[in-house]
Amino acid sequence: ICSVCGFDFSVAYGEIGEGYIHVYHLTPLSASKGKSRKVDLIKDLRPVCPNCHEMLHRTAPPYTIEKLQEIMAAGKAMAD
């Protein structure tokens, strides 16, 4: 389930969507400047849908999950 928007591939696509998700690095890989680093799957990654993943990376440095949620809430409020 997407950590940003709550999209669940298994709900939308049934069996073929089960287990599908992208992952977002809370600390961008580019921040390691080519050096090897150990990634903690729980502390360093968040599941996100492909759309939210792309939107998180629309700026450098990437948006935080919380900031993108604010942007989405503002967009929804304008549409209502």
C-alpha positions as CSV (number, residue, x, y, z in Angstrom):
1,I,0.0,0.0,0.0
2,C,1.4,3.4,-1.0
3,S,2.7,5.4,2.0
4,V,1.7,8.6,0.3
5,C,-1.8,8.1,-1.2
6,G,-2.9,4.7,0.1
7,F,-3.2,3.1,-3.3
8,D,-3.4,-0.7,-3.0
9,F,-2.5,-2.7,-6.2
10,S,-4.2,-5.8,-4.9
11,V,-7.5,-4.0,-4.5
12,A,-7.3,-2.3,-7.9
13,Y,-6.0,-5.3,-9.9
14,G,-6.8,-8.3,-7.8
15,E,-4.4,-11.2,-7.8
16,I,-2.0,-9.8,-10.4
17,G,-1.5,-6.7,-8.2
18,E,-0.6,-8.6,-5.0
19,G,2.9,-7.8,-3.8
20,Y,3.5,-5.1,-6.4
21,I,4.9,-1.7,-5.2
22,H,7.9,0.6,-5.7
23,V,10.2,1.6,-2.9
24,Y,11.3,5.1,-2.0
25,H,14.6,5.8,-0.3
26,L,14.1,8.3,2.5
27,T,17.7,9.4,2.1
28,P,18.4,9.6,-1.7
29,L,21.0,7.2,-3.1
30,S,22.8,10.2,-4.5
31,A,23.4,11.4,-1.0
32,S,26.0,8.6,-0.5
33,K,28.1,10.2,-3.3
34,G,29.1,6.8,-4.8
35,K,30.1,5.3,-1.5
36,S,28.6,2.0,-0.4
37,R,26.1,2.2,2.4
38,K,24.0,-0.3,4.2
39,V,20.2,0.1,3.7
40,D,17.9,-0.8,6.5
41,L,14.7,-1.9,4.8
42,I,12.5,-0.7,7.7
43,K,14.2,2.6,8.5
44,D,15.3,3.7,5.1
45,L,12.6,2.6,2.6
46,R,8.9,3.3,2.2
47,P,6.4,1.6,-0.2
48,V,5.0,4.0,-2.8
49,C,3.0,3.6,-6.0
50,P,4.8,4.5,-9.2
51,N,2.8,7.8,-9.6
52,C,3.7,9.0,-6.1
53,H,7.3,7.8,-6.6
54,E,7.6,9.9,-9.7
55,M,6.1,13.0,-8.0
56,L,8.4,12.6,-5.0
57,H,11.3,13.0,-7.5
58,R,10.0,16.1,-9.3
59,T,12.4,18.3,-7.4
60,A,15.9,18.0,-6.1
61,P,16.3,17.1,-3.3
62,P,13.1,15.0,-3.5
63,Y,10.0,15.9,-1.7
64,T,9.4,14.2,1.6
65,I,6.3,11.9,1.9
66,E,4.7,14.4,4.2
67,K,5.3,17.3,1.8
68,L,3.8,15.4,-1.1
69,Q,0.8,14.5,1.0
70,E,0.3,18.3,1.8
71,I,0.6,19.1,-2.0
72,M,-2.0,16.4,-2.8
73,A,-4.4,17.7,0.0
74,A,-4.1,21.2,-1.4
75,G,-4.7,20.0,-4.9
76,K,-7.8,18.1,-3.8
77,A,-9.1,21.1,-1.8
78,M,-8.8,23.3,-4.9
79,A,-10.7,20.7,-7.0
80,D,-13.6,20.6,-4.5
